[in-house]
Amino acid sequence: NYLLSLQKENEYMVIKSTREEIADYLGIARPSLSRELGRMQDEGIIQIIGKEVFIKNQEAFDKLFD
C-alpha cells in the first residue's frame, strides 16, 4: 500500500525516503524490504533507477495488493 500511495498516473513513483526509513515505517527489516523490491524487479514487475520506481507490469503490480 505504501508503493500504491506513491504511484503517479504515468505508472512511476519517486521514493523520497531511504530504504531504512521505509522499512521502519512499515515495521520490517531493511534487508527484507530490499529482498522484496529485488524480487519484484527480477520478476519484471518494477524497475528501480535511483529513487524512481517504474511499474513495468501494472497487472502483476496490482495483484500484489489483492
Distance bins in CASP14 RR format, pairs under 12 A and 6 or more apart:
PFRMAT RR
TARGET T0000
AUTHOR 0000-0000-0000
RMODE 2
METHOD distances of the structure
MODEL  1
1 7 0 0 0 0 0 1 0 0 0 0 0
1 25 0 0 0 0 0 1 0 0 0 0 0
1 26 0 0 0 0 1 0 0 0 0 0 0
1 64 0 0 0 0 1 0 0 0 0 0 0
1 65 1 0 0 1 0 0 0 0 0 0 0
1 66 0 0 0 0 0 1 0 0 0 0 0
2 13 0 0 0 0 1 0 0 0 0 0 0
2 15 0 0 0 0 1 0 0 0 0 0 0
2 17 0 0 0 0 1 0 0 0 0 0 0
2 19 0 0 0 0 0 1 0 0 0 0 0
2 21 0 0 0 0 0 1 0 0 0 0 0
2 22 1 0 0 1 0 0 0 0 0 0 0
2 23 0 0 0 0 0 1 0 0 0 0 0
2 24 0 0 0 0 0 1 0 0 0 0 0
2 25 1 0 0 1 0 0 0 0 0 0 0
2 26 1 0 0 1 0 0 0 0 0 0 0
2 27 0 0 0 0 0 1 0 0 0 0 0
2 28 0 0 0 0 0 1 0 0 0 0 0
2 33 0 0 0 0 1 0 0 0 0 0 0
2 36 0 0 0 0 0 1 0 0 0 0 0
2 37 0 0 0 0 0 1 0 0 0 0 0
2 53 0 0 0 0 0 1 0 0 0 0 0
2 64 0 0 0 0 0 1 0 0 0 0 0
2 65 0 0 0 0 0 1 0 0 0 0 0
3 11 0 0 0 0 0 1 0 0 0 0 0
3 12 0 0 0 0 0 1 0 0 0 0 0
3 13 1 0 0 1 0 0 0 0 0 0 0
3 14 0 0 0 0 0 1 0 0 0 0 0
3 15 0 0 0 0 1 0 0 0 0 0 0
3 17 0 0 0 0 0 1 0 0 0 0 0
3 22 0 0 0 0 1 0 0 0 0 0 0
3 25 0 0 0 0 0 1 0 0 0 0 0
3 26 0 0 0 0 0 1 0 0 0 0 0
3 33 0 0 0 0 0 1 0 0 0 0 0
3 36 0 0 0 0 0 1 0 0 0 0 0
3 37 0 0 0 0 1 0 0 0 0 0 0
3 40 0 0 0 0 1 0 0 0 0 0 0
3 45 0 0 0 0 0 1 0 0 0 0 0
3 46 0 0 0 0 1 0 0 0 0 0 0
3 48 0 0 0 0 0 1 0 0 0 0 0
3 53 1 0 0 1 0 0 0 0 0 0 0
3 54 0 0 0 0 0 1 0 0 0 0 0
3 55 0 0 0 0 1 0 0 0 0 0 0
3 61 0 0 0 0 1 0 0 0 0 0 0
3 62 0 0 0 0 0 1 0 0 0 0 0
3 64 0 0 0 0 1 0 0 0 0 0 0
3 65 0 0 0 0 1 0 0 0 0 0 0
4 11 0 0 0 0 0 1 0 0 0 0 0
4 13 0 0 0 0 1 0 0 0 0 0 0
4 53 0 0 0 0 0 1 0 0 0 0 0
4 55 0 0 0 0 0 1 0 0 0 0 0
4 58 0 0 0 0 0 1 0 0 0 0 0
4 61 0 0 0 0 1 0 0 0 0 0 0
4 62 0 0 0 0 1 0 0 0 0 0 0
4 64 0 0 0 0 1 0 0 0 0 0 0
4 65 1 0 0 1 0 0 0 0 0 0 0
4 66 0 0 0 0 0 1 0 0 0 0 0
5 13 0 0 0 0 1 0 0 0 0 0 0
5 15 0 0 0 0 0 1 0 0 0 0 0
5 17 0 0 0 0 0 1 0 0 0 0 0
5 22 0 0 0 0 0 1 0 0 0 0 0
5 25 0 0 0 0 0 1 0 0 0 0 0
5 26 0 0 0 0 0 1 0 0 0 0 0
5 65 0 0 0 0 0 1 0 0 0 0 0
6 12 0 0 0 0 1 0 0 0 0 0 0
6 13 1 1 0 0 0 0 0 0 0 0 0
6 14 1 0 0 1 0 0 0 0 0 0 0
6 15 1 0 0 1 0 0 0 0 0 0 0
6 16 0 0 0 0 1 0 0 0 0 0 0
6 17 0 0 0 0 1 0 0 0 0 0 0
6 22 0 0 0 0 1 0 0 0 0 0 0
6 25 0 0 0 0 0 1 0 0 0 0 0
6 46 0 0 0 0 0 1 0 0 0 0 0
6 51 0 0 0 0 0 1 0 0 0 0 0
6 52 0 0 0 0 0 1 0 0 0 0 0
6 53 1 0 0 1 0 0 0 0 0 0 0
6 54 0 0 0 0 0 1 0 0 0 0 0
6 55 0 0 0 0 0 1 0 0 0 0 0
7 13 1 0 1 0 0 0 0 0 0 0 0
7 14 0 0 0 0 0 1 0 0 0 0 0
7 15 0 0 0 0 0 1 0 0 0 0 0
7 46 0 0 0 0 0 1 0 0 0 0 0
7 52 0 0 0 0 0 1 0 0 0 0 0
7 53 0 0 0 0 1 0 0 0 0 0 0
7 54 0 0 0 0 0 1 0 0 0 0 0
7 55 1 0 0 1 0 0 0 0 0 0 0
7 58 0 0 0 0 1 0 0 0 0 0 0
7 61 0 0 0 0 1 0 0 0 0 0 0
7 62 0 0 0 0 0 1 0 0 0 0 0
7 65 0 0 0 0 0 1 0 0 0 0 0
8 14 1 0 0 1 0 0 0 0 0 0 0
8 15 0 0 0 0 0 1 0 0 0 0 0
8 52 0 0 0 0 1 0 0 0 0 0 0
8 53 0 0 0 0 0 1 0 0 0 0 0
8 54 0 0 0 0 0 1 0 0 0 0 0
8 55 0 0 0 0 1 0 0 0 0 0 0
9 55 0 0 0 0 0 1 0 0 0 0 0
9 58 0 0 0 0 0 1 0 0 0 0 0
10 52 0 0 0 0 0 1 0 0 0 0 0
10 54 0 0 0 0 1 0 0 0 0 0 0
10 55 0 0 0 0 1 0 0 0 0 0 0
10 58 0 0 0 0 0 1 0 0 0 0 0
11 45 0 0 0 0 0 1 0 0 0 0 0
11 46 0 0 0 0 1 0 0 0 0 0 0
11 47 0 0 0 0 0 1 0 0 0 0 0
11 52 0 0 0 0 0 1 0 0 0 0 0
11 53 0 0 0 0 1 0 0 0 0 0 0
11 54 1 0 0 1 0 0 0 0 0 0 0
11 55 1 0 1 0 0 0 0 0 0 0 0
11 56 0 0 0 0 1 0 0 0 0 0 0
11 57 0 0 0 0 1 0 0 0 0 0 0
11 58 1 0 0 1 0 0 0 0 0 0 0
11 59 0 0 0 0 0 1 0 0 0 0 0
11 61 0 0 0 0 1 0 0 0 0 0 0
11 62 0 0 0 0 0 1 0 0 0 0 0
12 46 0 0 0 0 1 0 0 0 0 0 0
12 47 0 0 0 0 1 0 0 0 0 0 0
12 48 0 0 0 0 0 1 0 0 0 0 0
12 49 0 0 0 0 1 0 0 0 0 0 0
12 50 0 0 0 0 0 1 0 0 0 0 0
12 51 0 0 0 0 0 1 0 0 0 0 0
12 52 1 0 1 0 0 0 0 0 0 0 0
12 53 1 0 0 1 0 0 0 0 0 0 0
12 54 1 0 1 0 0 0 0 0 0 0 0
12 55 1 0 0 1 0 0 0 0 0 0 0
12 56 0 0 0 0 1 0 0 0 0 0 0
12 58 0 0 0 0 0 1 0 0 0 0 0
12 61 0 0 0 0 0 1 0 0 0 0 0
13 22 0 0 0 0 0 1 0 0 0 0 0
13 37 0 0 0 0 0 1 0 0 0 0 0
13 46 0 0 0 0 1 0 0 0 0 0 0
13 47 0 0 0 0 0 1 0 0 0 0 0
13 48 0 0 0 0 0 1 0 0 0 0 0
13 49 0 0 0 0 0 1 0 0 0 0 0
13 50 0 0 0 0 0 1 0 0 0 0 0
13 51 0 0 0 0 1 0 0 0 0 0 0
13 52 1 0 0 1 0 0 0 0 0 0 0
13 53 1 0 1 0 0 0 0 0 0 0 0
13 54 0 0 0 0 1 0 0 0 0 0 0
13 55 1 0 0 1 0 0 0 0 0 0 0
13 61 0 0 0 0 0 1 0 0 0 0 0
14 48 0 0 0 0 0 1 0 0 0 0 0
14 49 0 0 0 0 0 1 0 0 0 0 0
14 50 0 0 0 0 1 0 0 0 0 0 0
14 51 1 0 1 0 0 0 0 0 0 0 0
14 52 1 0 1 0 0 0 0 0 0 0 0
14 53 1 0 0 1 0 0 0 0 0 0 0
14 54 0 0 0 0 0 1 0 0 0 0 0
15 21 0 0 0 0 1 0 0 0 0 0 0
15 22 1 0 0 1 0 0 0 0 0 0 0
15 23 0 0 0 0 0 1 0 0 0 0 0
15 25 0 0 0 0 0 1 0 0 0 0 0
15 33 0 0 0 0 0 1 0 0 0 0 0
15 37 0 0 0 0 1 0 0 0 0 0 0
15 46 0 0 0 0 0 1 0 0 0 0 0
15 48 0 0 0 0 1 0 0 0 0 0 0
15 49 0 0 0 0 0 1 0 0 0 0 0
15 50 0 0 0 0 1 0 0 0 0 0 0
15 51 1 0 1 0 0 0 0 0 0 0 0
15 52 1 0 0 1 0 0 0 0 0 0 0
15 53 1 0 0 1 0 0 0 0 0 0 0
15 54 0 0 0 0 0 1 0 0 0 0 0
16 22 0 0 0 0 1 0 0 0 0 0 0
16 25 0 0 0 0 0 1 0 0 0 0 0
16 50 0 0 0 0 0 1 0 0 0 0 0
16 51 1 0 0 1 0 0 0 0 0 0 0
16 52 0 0 0 0 0 1 0 0 0 0 0
16 53 0 0 0 0 0 1 0 0 0 0 0
17 23 0 0 0 0 1 0 0 0 0 0 0
17 24 0 0 0 0 1 0 0 0 0 0 0
17 25 1 0 0 1 0 0 0 0 0 0 0
17 26 0 0 0 0 0 1 0 0 0 0 0
17 30 0 0 0 0 0 1 0 0 0 0 0
17 33 0 0 0 0 0 1 0 0 0 0 0
17 51 0 0 0 0 1 0 0 0 0 0 0
17 53 0 0 0 0 0 1 0 0 0 0 0
18 24 0 0 0 0 1 0 0 0 0 0 0
18 25 0 0 0 0 0 1 0 0 0 0 0
18 30 0 0 0 0 1 0 0 0 0 0 0
18 33 0 0 0 0 0 1 0 0 0 0 0
18 34 0 0 0 0 0 1 0 0 0 0 0
18 50 0 0 0 0 0 1 0 0 0 0 0
18 51 0 0 0 0 1 0 0 0 0 0 0
19 25 0 0 0 0 0 1 0 0 0 0 0
19 26 0 0 0 0 0 1 0 0 0 0 0
19 28 0 0 0 0 0 1 0 0 0 0 0
19 29 0 0 0 0 0 1 0 0 0 0 0
19 30 1 0 1 0 0 0 0 0 0 0 0
19 31 0 0 0 0 1 0 0 0 0 0 0
19 32 0 0 0 0 0 1 0 0 0 0 0
19 33 1 0 1 0 0 0 0 0 0 0 0
19 34 1 0 1 0 0 0 0 0 0 0 0
19 35 0 0 0 0 0 1 0 0 0 0 0
19 36 0 0 0 0 0 1 0 0 0 0 0
19 37 1 0 0 1 0 0 0 0 0 0 0
19 38 0 0 0 0 0 1 0 0 0 0 0
19 48 0 0 0 0 0 1 0 0 0 0 0
19 50 0 0 0 0 0 1 0 0 0 0 0
19 51 0 0 0 0 0 1 0 0 0 0 0
19 53 0 0 0 0 0 1 0 0 0 0 0
20 26 0 0 0 0 0 1 0 0 0 0 0
20 27 0 0 0 0 0 1 0 0 0 0 0
20 28 0 0 0 0 0 1 0 0 0 0 0
20 29 0 0 0 0 1 0 0 0 0 0 0
20 30 1 0 1 0 0 0 0 0 0 0 0
20 31 0 0 0 0 0 1 0 0 0 0 0
20 32 0 0 0 0 0 1 0 0 0 0 0
20 33 0 0 0 0 1 0 0 0 0 0 0
20 34 0 0 0 0 1 0 0 0 0 0 0
21 27 0 0 0 0 0 1 0 0 0 0 0
21 28 0 0 0 0 0 1 0 0 0 0 0
21 30 0 0 0 0 1 0 0 0 0 0 0
21 33 0 0 0 0 0 1 0 0 0 0 0
21 51 0 0 0 0 0 1 0 0 0 0 0
22 28 0 0 0 0 1 0 0 0 0 0 0
22 29 0 0 0 0 0 1 0 0 0 0 0
22 30 0 0 0 0 1 0 0 0 0 0 0
22 32 0 0 0 0 0 1 0 0 0 0 0
22 33 1 0 0 1 0 0 0 0 0 0 0
22 34 0 0 0 0 1 0 0 0 0 0 0
22 36 0 0 0 0 0 1 0 0 0 0 0
22 37 0 0 0 0 1 0 0 0 0 0 0
22 51 0 0 0 0 0 1 0 0 0 0 0
22 53 0 0 0 0 0 1 0 0 0 0 0
23 29 1 0 0 1 0 0 0 0 0 0 0
23 30 1 0 1 0 0 0 0 0 0 0 0
23 31 0 0 0 0 1 0 0 0 0 0 0
23 32 1 0 0 1 0 0 0 0 0 0 0
23 33 1 0 1 0 0 0 0 0 0 0 0
23 34 0 0 0 0 1 0 0 0 0 0 0
23 35 0 0 0 0 0 1 0 0 0 0 0
23 36 0 0 0 0 0 1 0 0 0 0 0
23 37 0 0 0 0 0 1 0 0 0 0 0
24 30 0 0 0 0 1 0 0 0 0 0 0
24 32 0 0 0 0 0 1 0 0 0 0 0
24 33 0 0 0 0 1 0 0 0 0 0 0
25 33 0 0 0 0 1 0 0 0 0 0 0
26 32 0 0 0 0 1 0 0 0 0 0 0
26 33 1 0 0 1 0 0 0 0 0 0 0
26 36 0 0 0 0 0 1 0 0 0 0 0
26 37 0 0 0 0 0 1 0 0 0 0 0
27 33 0 0 0 0 1 0 0 0 0 0 0
28 34 0 0 0 0 0 1 0 0 0 0 0
28 35 0 0 0 0 0 1 0 0 0 0 0
28 36 0 0 0 0 1 0 0 0 0 0 0
28 37 0 0 0 0 0 1 0 0 0 0 0
29 35 0 0 0 0 1 0 0 0 0 0 0
29 36 0 0 0 0 0 1 0 0 0 0 0
30 36 0 0 0 0 0 1 0 0 0 0 0
30 37 0 0 0 0 0 1 0 0 0 0 0
31 37 0 0 0 0 0 1 0 0 0 0 0
31 38 0 0 0 0 0 1 0 0 0 0 0
32 38 0 0 0 0 0 1 0 0 0 0 0
32 39 0 0 0 0 0 1 0 0 0 0 0
33 39 0 0 0 0 0 1 0 0 0 0 0
33 40 0 0 0 0 0 1 0 0 0 0 0
33 48 0 0 0 0 0 1 0 0 0 0 0
34 40 0 0 0 0 0 1 0 0 0 0 0
34 41 0 0 0 0 0 1 0 0 0 0 0
34 48 0 0 0 0 0 1 0 0 0 0 0
35 41 0 0 0 0 0 1 0 0 0 0 0
35 42 0 0 0 0 0 1 0 0 0 0 0
36 42 0 0 0 0 0 1 0 0 0 0 0
36 43 0 0 0 0 0 1 0 0 0 0 0
36 45 0 0 0 0 0 1 0 0 0 0 0
36 46 0 0 0 0 0 1 0 0 0 0 0
36 48 0 0 0 0 0 1 0 0 0 0 0
36 64 0 0 0 0 1 0 0 0 0 0 0
37 43 0 0 0 0 0 1 0 0 0 0 0
37 44 0 0 0 0 0 1 0 0 0 0 0
37 45 0 0 0 0 1 0 0 0 0 0 0
37 46 1 0 0 1 0 0 0 0 0 0 0
37 47 0 0 0 0 0 1 0 0 0 0 0
37 48 1 0 0 1 0 0 0 0 0 0 0
37 50 0 0 0 0 0 1 0 0 0 0 0
37 53 1 0 0 1 0 0 0 0 0 0 0
37 64 0 0 0 0 0 1 0 0 0 0 0
38 44 0 0 0 0 1 0 0 0 0 0 0
38 45 0 0 0 0 1 0 0 0 0 0 0
38 46 0 0 0 0 1 0 0 0 0 0 0
38 47 0 0 0 0 0 1 0 0 0 0 0
38 48 1 0 0 1 0 0 0 0 0 0 0
38 53 0 0 0 0 0 1 0 0 0 0 0
39 45 0 0 0 0 1 0 0 0 0 0 0
39 46 0 0 0 0 1 0 0 0 0 0 0
39 48 0 0 0 0 0 1 0 0 0 0 0
39 60 0 0 0 0 0 1 0 0 0 0 0
39 64 0 0 0 0 0 1 0 0 0 0 0
40 46 1 0 1 0 0 0 0 0 0 0 0
40 47 0 0 0 0 1 0 0 0 0 0 0
40 48 0 0 0 0 1 0 0 0 0 0 0
40 53 0 0 0 0 1 0 0 0 0 0 0
40 54 0 0 0 0 0 1 0 0 0 0 0
40 55 0 0 0 0 1 0 0 0 0 0 0
40 56 0 0 0 0 1 0 0 0 0 0 0
40 57 0 0 0 0 1 0 0 0 0 0 0
40 60 0 0 0 0 1 0 0 0 0 0 0
40 61 1 0 0 1 0 0 0 0 0 0 0
40 63 0 0 0 0 0 1 0 0 0 0 0
40 64 1 0 0 1 0 0 0 0 0 0 0
41 47 1 0 0 1 0 0 0 0 0 0 0
41 48 1 0 1 0 0 0 0 0 0 0 0
41 49 0 0 0 0 0 1 0 0 0 0 0
41 53 0 0 0 0 1 0 0 0 0 0 0
41 54 0 0 0 0 1 0 0 0 0 0 0
41 55 0 0 0 0 0 1 0 0 0 0 0
41 56 0 0 0 0 1 0 0 0 0 0 0
41 57 0 0 0 0 0 1 0 0 0 0 0
41 60 0 0 0 0 0 1 0 0 0 0 0
41 61 0 0 0 0 0 1 0 0 0 0 0
42 48 0 0 0 0 0 1 0 0 0 0 0
42 56 0 0 0 0 0 1 0 0 0 0 0
43 56 0 0 0 0 1 0 0 0 0 0 0
43 57 0 0 0 0 1 0 0 0 0 0 0
43 60 1 0 0 1 0 0 0 0 0 0 0
43 61 0 0 0 0 0 1 0 0 0 0 0
43 63 0 0 0 0 0 1 0 0 0 0 0
43 64 0 0 0 0 0 1 0 0 0 0 0
44 54 0 0 0 0 0 1 0 0 0 0 0
44 55 0 0 0 0 1 0 0 0 0 0 0
44 56 1 0 1 0 0 0 0 0 0 0 0
44 57 1 0 1 0 0 0 0 0 0 0 0
44 58 0 0 0 0 0 1 0 0 0 0 0
44 59 0 0 0 0 0 1 0 0 0 0 0
44 60 1 0 0 1 0 0 0 0 0 0 0
44 61 0 0 0 0 1 0 0 0 0 0 0
45 53 0 0 0 0 0 1 0 0 0 0 0
45 54 0 0 0 0 0 1 0 0 0 0 0
45 55 1 0 0 1 0 0 0 0 0 0 0
45 56 1 0 0 1 0 0 0 0 0 0 0
45 57 1 0 1 0 0 0 0 0 0 0 0
45 58 0 0 0 0 1 0 0 0 0 0 0
45 59 0 0 0 0 1 0 0 0 0 0 0
45 60 1 0 1 0 0 0 0 0 0 0 0
45 61 1 0 1 0 0 0 0 0 0 0 0
45 62 0 0 0 0 1 0 0 0 0 0 0
45 63 0 0 0 0 1 0 0 0 0 0 0
45 64 1 0 0 1 0 0 0 0 0 0 0
45 65 0 0 0 0 0 1 0 0 0 0 0
46 52 0 0 0 0 0 1 0 0 0 0 0
46 53 1 0 1 0 0 0 0 0 0 0 0
46 54 1 0 0 1 0 0 0 0 0 0 0
46 55 1 0 0 1 0 0 0 0 0 0 0
46 56 1 0 0 1 0 0 0 0 0 0 0
46 57 0 0 0 0 1 0 0 0 0 0 0
46 58 0 0 0 0 0 1 0 0 0 0 0
46 60 0 0 0 0 1 0 0 0 0 0 0
46 61 1 0 0 1 0 0 0 0 0 0 0
46 64 0 0 0 0 1 0 0 0 0 0 0
47 53 1 0 0 1 0 0 0 0 0 0 0
47 54 1 0 1 0 0 0 0 0 0 0 0
47 55 0 0 0 0 1 0 0 0 0 0 0
47 56 1 0 1 0 0 0 0 0 0 0 0
47 57 0 0 0 0 1 0 0 0 0 0 0
47 61 0 0 0 0 0 1 0 0 0 0 0
48 54 1 0 0 1 0 0 0 0 0 0 0
48 55 0 0 0 0 0 1 0 0 0 0 0
48 56 0 0 0 0 0 1 0 0 0 0 0
49 56 0 0 0 0 0 1 0 0 0 0 0
53 61 0 0 0 0 1 0 0 0 0 0 0
54 61 0 0 0 0 0 1 0 0 0 0 0
55 61 1 0 1 0 0 0 0 0 0 0 0
55 62 0 0 0 0 1 0 0 0 0 0 0
55 64 0 0 0 0 0 1 0 0 0 0 0
57 63 0 0 0 0 1 0 0 0 0 0 0
57 64 0 0 0 0 0 1 0 0 0 0 0
58 64 0 0 0 0 0 1 0 0 0 0 0
58 65 0 0 0 0 0 1 0 0 0 0 0
59 65 0 0 0 0 0 1 0 0 0 0 0
59 66 0 0 0 0 0 1 0 0 0 0 0
60 66 0 0 0 0 0 1 0 0 0 0 0
END
